Amino acid sequence: MNLKTRIASFLLAIVLCTTWVAEASALRCESVFLPTISDIIQQLDSSHEKILLKGSSFEDFSKDFSWMRKRKLRKLVNDIEIQNFPSEKAVERYAIELGTVLFGSKNTVDRWIFESKDARLEESTVLIIKEKILKEGLLQTWGQSHDPRSVGLFRKMMDRIWIIQNSKIVQWARIPWNLPGLKDKEIPPDLMFKVMRDGFNSHAEEVRLTLRTQTKIDAYNTFRKIYAPVVFGVLLIVNAHHGYHEIQAIHDRQVQEVVQQLQQTQKTVESSAAQIKKEQIEIAYKSAVDDFIKKWGEPPTEAESQIIRIKIQQALEAS
């Protein structure tokens, strides 16, 4: 390689490196100026009658949260960047999770125990409005900042798997183990604006007409949340009860087999003992007859033989 070629290669390398550094710096600078999740929520709160955080900071809004809820909120707000979501569905899932941590859930059993129907409707309406504002704000920001090239293949695949698993077909196929969910009723933008501006009570009747089936949807979705644990709990109890009876039946069968074996052994022992006793009597009888012949020179008569046999039996039974 001559000198001119080396100089040309060196200059080309400098140009390429400069271009790459410039592009990388541009990407880094761009990411620096992208809004964070907390920035987005603060902006949404300011532009929507302060309905989300009531004009407070995250610290003031969440000061009464439990330790676990604060930890979850920090993770959702600080560890996630809006431009990294692979799809609109992923943004919507995140908005639901974040909204539940921030504002609570309307699908809880205690609401149906401690709150009236009107109170539940008001709370559901406010939560639906908050969730809608949060979702639409995050989607708008994501649409402006999302770059498909920055999302990894694994994240895209996992998002696709989640979408398939939560499709209507798959949800209906899970019956009876799980029940499909129902979407909340939509609130028209003009009604939503009036509720934010004037409060729920000023437009309660209009809200009731618009969301007349929302109470039933909330009831169903609440039941759906506790349905699967109850079903699996019942199945677990039934299986445990059935398993206990099976184990008990096995134990009873084993005990019965042992008793039968012991009874058979006892019969065998008794039969063997009778046979041994009989043999001992015969051996002793023959020995007594031999002694009788030696002494008297002739075998005993039938009566004498019977007496000898009885005395031998009595002697063996007494020993």
C-alpha angles and dihedrals in degrees: 000000000000127000096260092053092050092050091048092050091048093051092047090052091051091051092049093047091048091051093048093048091048092051092046091048090049091052091048092048091047092052090049092059095045112109118254123229091258090051091052093050093047090051092047090049092051094047096045105056091275090282096143105052098004088240092300130127120251090258094053094040093052100036092108095046120113119259092255092048092050090049091051091048093051090050093049094046104036104033099048130073119203096223093060097069111112098213146003089260090058090052091049092050090050092048091054092049093046092045091052091052093045102040106016130239127289092202099077128123096228091063089064091049103044106024132070124236092256092049091050092050092050092049092046091050094051092046092049090052092048093047091048093050091047094047096046092046093051092045092051093050091044091052090053097046105029118117114184090204091064094058116090124233093243092055090050092049093049090049091051092049090051092050091051094046091051097043118122092250093055092043092054090045090059093064125147093024094051134013123226117248128244123224121238119255116267119247114214113242094242092053091045090053092049092050091050091047101042104019132248098284093060091060101025095125093050089048091051091053092047095043098033092136097039093094090057091047090051090048092050094046090048090051089046091057093055096035098081096047090047093048093048090044091053091046090050091051092046092048091046091049091046091045091050091053090047091051090046090050090050091050091048090049092049091049091049091051091050091049090049090049091049091048091049091048090050091051090048092048092047091048091048092047091051090049092048091047091050091050091048090052091051093048092048092045092052090048091050092049090051090051090048092052092048091051101041101024094235138065119266122264121251092264091048090048090053091050091049091050093049093050091050091051091049091049093050093047091050093051 
